[in-house]
């Protein structure tokens, strides 16, 4: 079973506001989300990839998919669960030469 993405601290109460700001193009809001979730997404990508270049490529694909999907995030589920769903879909769709199977 795949481990869910988890930020280092408890979820911020302002995640919905940050997601909405990032959706509107607020760079500071996006930067805050990126800083908060980068390590978790990178760790997930690392578990699904073999080697640093593949991990970095997968993490980048996950972030790009999350950015594209921000309009769909309404606050439920929690941001970590939402990102985990995106990460799983991206990992599955890119599985191949640069991605290890879901563990």
Number of C-alpha atoms within 10 A of each C-alpha: 5 11 9 17 21 20 17 10 7 7 13 13 8 9 18 16 14 20 23 19 16 20 19 13 11 13 13 12 19 19 14 15 17 13 12 18 19 16 16 20 26 20 15 25 27 20 18 25 25 14 13 11 12 18 23 15 15 26 26 15 18 25 20 12 16 20 14 11 14 16 13 10 17 14 13 9 10 14 22 18 14 20 24 22 16 18 25 18 14 20 24 15 10 14 16 11 9 16 22 20 11 14 8
